[in-house]
Amino acid sequence: MDYQTIMEKHGQFLFPSVINYHAEPIAFAKAKGLRLTDVNGVEYLDFFGGILTVSLAHCHEEVNAAIWAQMQTLGHTSTLYPNEPIVRLAEKMASLSPAGLDRSFFVNSGTEADETAITIAKTHAGGNGDIIALRHCYSGRSTLAINLCAHAPWRILPTQVPGIKHAHAPYCYRCAMKLTYPACDLQCARDMEELIRTETCGRVAAFIAEPILGVGGFIVPPEGYFEVATEIVRRYGGIFIADEVQTGFGRTGGKMNGFEQFGVTPDVVTYAKGMANGFPIGCTVATDEVAASFEGLTICTFGGNPLAMAAALATIEVMEREDVPARAQRRGAQLREGLEDMADHHRWVGDVRGMGLMQAMELVEDPGTREPAPARATALMEEAKAEGLLLGKGGLYGNVLRIAPPMLATEADIAEGLGKLKRAMARVR
């Protein structure tokens, strides 16, 4: 099927609201490693990994082989029946989680994983207590997840789910309190107590937070933020849910989980995206105590299917063998150095931030006023596309470039991507 036919049928048969980064969309036909090729034969270097989902590389042979082998034996049973792949992955998830987080529930996406986490938090609290999320966060596209989300453009439903409150995000570059770290004494975290005492029933069921805010623009909290925030939440009866949908599996560099970078231990962790190198999967991991509160009948028809389990097991095996967290730390340092060098030459790069292979540049009209520059970000996306480079975009104002290549990227891959980005930036005025 040629490009024109694909676009015509896409416009005719798909929902019109699906986001698209480029003025002229790209229709891909194949991919391998860090390269994608569109239907016209144009090749692109992937520096966004399918929204941080292709964690290793496109069409990784070992992952594909594991899925194919599983297809020949057992493809689907639903969670009604135990099987070897699901118990093997559950055991592996327990080994990757902090001591005590031994119970897994498998689903199909990050949205479902987060929704499961909220459900068990509410049951653990006996149905009492509010949920606290962060401003600038994103948790998915179900009705509950949209209400957890704190970005107006993503909150497409007027329906309000009661009992959800949003705390200040640890967004140092755009501090809502107009303070500066560390002199601020982490007031964004300390304000959690005022929020609880004024905006809730006085009891908290859970605090859910991404260790690094993904869609929000790869916002990295300052040192000490999570220790203060989680202490307050637990004092008011709540548990801490770490949303590792984007940050998990080595993405932040040096550690397997993002929360490990911040000195806190969650009661529940949610995973998806990079867990199976692009194969649909989600997982909620909890302590025995929290999981035991999840009473009544429950099932996930496709969650825990043997194919997804095989894909995840193979992906994690490669991650462990290749020491992906250490690779992400090394290549992330190389990427960060290149981005900071570019920022030194372009005053409209207001902030460079991130961890590991999860880096961002926030673009502004003026570094003094920090006025967001979404049009400049859009222009840079187009120039990067012209260079054959795929980037992500995010932030509440649409002015943040998100850069997160697959984690088996080599030194040469990162250097090539930086070269393409440098040329693209030179053409943006």
N, C-alpha and C positions, 0 to 999 in steps of 0.2 A: 504494500500500500504506500503510495507516495505522500509527501508532506501535505499537499493541498487536500487530498482526500481525508487524511487523518484529522486535519484541523476542521474541515467541514462537518465530519461526523462527530467530532468532539463538541462542536458548537451546537449540534442538533440533538444529541442524545445524553449529554452529561449536564449536571447542575451547573448553572452559569456562575455561581459564587465562588468556585474553587480558585484559590490564590494562584497568581502567576507572577514570576519575578521580572519577566522581560516583555518589552513592547511586542516582539515577535517571538512567541513561545518556541522552545526547542522540543522536537519529537525524537526521542532516543530509540535506537534500534538494537544496540548491543553494548556490552561493557566488559572490561577485563582489568583487573588490578585497580589502578587509579584513573583509568581512561574510559570515557564514554564516547560512543560514536552515534551521531544522529542519522536520520534516514537519508540525508544528502551526503553522507560520508565524511562530515566534519567531525574532527576529534576534539575532545575537551578534557582538561585535567580537573579532576574532581577535588575541590577543596571544601566540600560541605557534606560529603558522605551520605546523601539522601536524608538530610536533617539528622546527622550523627548516628544513622542507623547502620550503614555499611561500616562496621567497626574494624574489620580486617582489610578487605579488598573486595572489589566486585567479582562475583563468580569464583570465589575461592575454591580450588579443587577439592580440598579435604572436606569442607563443609558440604559442597554439592554431592560428593561421593557418599557421605554419611546419610544425607537425605534420600538419595537414590537407593542405597542399600536397605534403608528402613522401609521404603515404599514396596520393596519386594517381599516383605514379611508381614508387617502389620501397619496399616495406615491410619485407622481411626477406630476408637471404641467408645469415646467420651469418658468423663471422669466416673462413670458408673462402675468401671472395672479397673482394678489395679493392673499395672504392667511394668516390665523392667525399665523401659526408658524413663518413665515418670519418676520412679523411685530413685533411679541413678542420678537424675538431675536434681531432685529434691535434696539428696544427700550432698551433692556437690555445692548447692546453694548454701546449705548449712555450714559447710567448711569454709566458704568465702565470706560468711557473715560473722559479726561479733558473737562471742560466746553467749549462748542462750537464745539466739534467734535461729531456731531449728525447724520452724514450720512454714511450708510453702503452699501457696494456692496459685495455680497457673491459669492464666487467661490469654487474651489475644492481642492486647495493646496496653499502652501506658494509661490511656483513659480508664480502661477496666481495672488496671492494677491500682490506680489512685482511688477509684470509686470503691473497690473492695477494702482498701485501707481505711477510708472514712467510715464505711459500714461497720467494720469490726471495732473501730475506735468508739463509735456511738454505742454499740452493744456492750463493749467493755465498761463504758461509763454508765451502764444501766439506762440508756436513753436520755440521760441528763448531760448538760454541758454543751457549750458551743464549740465550733471549729474555727481555729484561727489560721488564716493563710496570709501571704505577703502581697502587698501591692507590687505590681509589675510581674506577678507570677503567671504561669500557665499550666493547666493540669489536664487539658483534653477537650473533647467536644460533646460529651453527654450533657444532659441538663444539669446534673450536679457539678460536673467538671467546669462547665461554662460559668456557673455561679462562683466557683472557686477562683476562676480566672480574674485577674485584675488589670485588664486591658479593654478599654471601651470598644475598639474595633472587633474584638473577638467575642464580646458578650452579645451574641446575635439574638438572644431570646429575652423578651421582657419579663418572663417568668422568674420570680425570685424564690430561691430556696431559703427558708428561714434558718437562723442559727449559724450563719457564716459571717465572720468579721475579718477585716483586713488590716494588718499591722503595717507600720512603716517598713519599707524595704531598706536594707543596708546598702543604699546607693550613694556612696561617698561622693561621686562626681556631681550628683544632683541632689544633695542632701535636702530633704524636705524641711529640715529644721535650720537650714542655713548655717550649719556648724562645720567644723573641720576636725578630722581625725588626726591624732588621738586626743586632742584637747576636748573633744565632744564628750568624752567619758561614755561613749556608746549609748547616747540618749535614744537612738532609734530602737535599741534593744530594751532599754529600761522603760520606755514608754509602753511596753507590752503590759505592764502591771496596771497602768492607768486605763488602757483599753479594756482589760478584763473587768476592772472595777466599775467602769462607766458604760460599756457597750454590751456586756454579756450578763448572764444571770448570776455571775460570780463563780461559776464553775466551768472548767474547760474540759472538753472531751479529748481534743488533740490540737497540736500545732503541726501543720504540714508545710514543708519548705524544701525547695530545691537548694542543695548546697551552693550551687552557682545558678542564678536565674537565667534560664536558657532563652526563651522567646523574649524575655525582658531585655536582652542584649548582653548576655554573658556577664552579668553583674556579680562581682566577687565581693563577699562580705569582708569587713575588716577583722583582724585578729581579735578574738574574744567575743565576737557578736553572738555566736551560737551558744557558748557557755552561759552567758547572761540570759539570753532569751529562753533557753530550755529550762534553766533553773526556775525562772518565774512561772513558766507554764506548768511544770511538775508540782510546784508549790500550790497551785490552784487545781490540782487533780488531773491534769492532762498528760497525755503521752506525746512523744515526738515521732512524727512520721517523716523520714528522709525520702524525698522524691528523687531517686537516682535514675530516672528515665533517660536523661541526657548525660548525666555526669558519671554514671556507673561504668564498670568494667575497664578501668585504667585510663579513661578519657582525660582526667585531670592531671595525670602524670605522677609516677612514684607510688601511688596507692591504687588498690583495686576499686575502692569506693570513694566518692567525693567527700562524704562526711568525715572520713578519716583525716582529711586535711585540716579539720577545724576542732579536733579534740573533743568530740561528742560521740555518744553512742545512742542510736535511736532505739525505739521499741518496735517499730515497724519500718520496713524498707520496701520501696516499690521500684521495679525494674521493667524495662522494655527495650525499644530501639536497638542498641548495639549488642544485645544479649545473644542474638542468633544470626548476626551478620546480614540482616535484612529480611529474614524469615519472620512472619508475624508471630509475636509472642509477647507476653507480659507476665509478671510474677510479683506477688505480694508475700514478703517474708516477715514473720512475726515471732514473738516469744511464745512459749507454751501458754503462759497466763493469758495473753491477749487473744491468741488463736482459740483457746478453750472457751472464750466468751461468745464465740461465733456459733450460736446454737440454732436449731431449726434445720430445715431442709435447704440445701444449696447444691448447685451443680453448674458447671460451665461446659456446654456441649462440645465446643471445639478446644477449650483450654486444656492444656496438658496432652494434646494429641501426640502420638509417637513421632510424627515427622518433625514437629516443632522441637520436641525434646531432643531428638537426634541432632538437629541443626545447632541447638544451643550447646549441647555437650561437645560437639566437634569444634565449635567456635571457642569455647572456653579452653579446650585442650590446646588449641593453637596459641591462644593468649598466654597460657602458662608456659608453654615451651619457648615461645618467642619473648617472654617477659615483656608483654605489651605495656604495662605501667612504666617500666624503665625506658622503653623505646619512646613512649609518649612524652616522657620528661625530657629526653635528649632532643628529640625533634621539635618539641614545643619550645625549648630554649632557643633553638636555631630560628624558628618561626618568629618568636617574640623579638629577637634581636633585629631581624629584618624589618619587622613592622615599626619598631621604635626608630630605626634609622629613617624610614620613610616619613614618619611623623615629624622628625626634625626638619624635613625639607618641605612640609606642607602644613601651614599654620591652621588649616581647616580640619586637621585631625586633632580633636580636642582631648581624646583619652584613648590610651591603648591599655587593655586589661585582659585578664584571663589566666588560666592555669593549664599546663600541659598542651595537648592539641585541641584546646578550646579557647581560642583567642579572638579578640574583637577590637575594632576601631570605631570610636564614636565620632561622627562628623558634625561639625558646627559651622555656622556662618562667621562667627567671630570668637576667638578663644577667650576674650574678656567677658562677653555677655553669655557665652555658651548657648546661644540660640541654636536649636537643632537645625540641621541642614538635610532634610529628607530628599529634596530634589538632587542635591549633590550625590547622595548615596545611590539614588536611582541611576544617575548618569555614570557613576563609577561601576555599577553592576553591568551596564551596557558596554562600557569600554573593556571590562574584564571578559565579558562574553566574546567581544571581538578578538581578544587575545587567546581565546580558547581556554578560559579559566572560569570555573563555577564557584560562586561564593553564596553565602546565605545573607539574609537581611533580617533585622529585628529591632527591638526597642519600641517603647510606647510611641515614639515620634517617627518611627521608620527611618532612623538615621544611623543605625549601627550595622556595620559589616561584620557578619559572623563567619569565622574561618575555622573549620574543623575537618581536615582531611582524614581519610581512613588511616588507622593507626599503624599499618604496615608500610606507611610511606617511608621512603629512603631519604638520605641526606640530599641526593640529587633531585628527588621529587620536590622537596621543600624549596630547594634553591631555584628550581625551574618555576614553581608557582610564585615565588617572591619576585622573580624577574618579570613574569607576566604582569603581576600586580603593579610593580614599579612603573612599567611602561603605560599601563592603563591610567594610573594616577597622574602621570605627566600630561595626559591629554584632557584631564578634567579641569575646567576653569570655572 
